[in-house]
Amino acid sequence: MMSGGYIALSIFLTLACLALIVAILMQKKRQAGFSGTIAGGGGDKTYWDKNKSKSFEGRLEKYTKILGAVFMITSLIIGFFV
């Protein structure tokens, strides 16, 4: 028989997974990649790079990292303790 905690964590993990998928799919592709780094395309040189955290894309990137951490921690909790 499944406990209430296991069911609650499973539902929370499913919601975190769906939110993470949506956050990843909403992000724009990065154009420079590895070749742009070699050619000098990287770094915090532009106005956009300095103010990225205030934009929608910057916030979305931050939320994606947080959701990824929540997903990993919840998965570990389910795997080890339940």
C-alpha positions in Angstrom: 0.0 0.0 0.0 1.3 3.4 -0.9 1.7 6.0 1.8 0.2 9.5 1.5 3.7 11.0 1.5 4.7 9.0 -1.5 1.6 10.0 -3.4 2.1 13.7 -2.6 5.8 13.6 -3.6 4.9 11.8 -6.8 2.3 14.4 -7.7 4.8 17.2 -6.8 7.5 15.5 -9.0 5.0 15.3 -11.9 4.1 19.0 -11.7 7.8 19.9 -11.4 8.6 17.8 -14.4 5.9 19.4 -16.5 6.9 22.9 -15.4 10.5 22.1 -16.3 9.5 20.9 -19.8 7.5 24.0 -20.4 10.4 26.3 -19.2 12.9 24.5 -21.4 10.7 24.6 -24.5 10.0 28.4 -24.0 13.7 29.2 -24.2 15.3 30.6 -27.3 18.1 28.7 -29.1 21.6 30.0 -28.5 23.3 30.9 -31.8 27.0 31.3 -30.9 27.7 27.9 -29.3 31.3 26.6 -29.1 32.5 28.3 -32.3 31.3 31.7 -31.1 33.3 31.3 -27.9 36.5 30.6 -29.9 35.9 33.5 -32.3 35.5 35.9 -29.4 31.7 36.0 -29.2 31.5 35.3 -25.5 31.8 37.5 -22.5 29.9 40.3 -20.7 30.7 43.0 -23.2 27.4 44.2 -24.4 24.5 46.0 -22.8 22.3 42.9 -23.3 24.7 40.7 -21.4 24.9 43.0 -18.5 21.1 43.4 -18.1 20.1 39.8 -19.1 18.8 39.0 -15.6 16.2 41.7 -15.9 14.7 40.4 -19.1 12.2 37.6 -19.6 14.8 35.3 -21.0 17.1 35.9 -18.0 14.2 35.1 -15.6 13.3 32.1 -17.6 16.8 30.8 -17.4 16.9 31.3 -13.6 13.5 29.5 -13.2 14.8 26.6 -15.4 17.8 26.1 -13.1 15.5 26.2 -10.0 13.0 23.8 -11.4 15.9 21.4 -12.4 17.2 21.5 -8.9 13.7 20.9 -7.5 13.2 18.0 -9.9 16.6 16.4 -8.9 16.0 16.8 -5.1 12.5 15.5 -5.3 13.7 12.5 -7.3 16.4 11.7 -4.8 13.9 12.0 -1.9 11.5 9.6 -3.6 14.4 7.2 -4.4 16.1 7.1 -1.1 13.4 7.7 1.6 10.1 6.5 0.2 
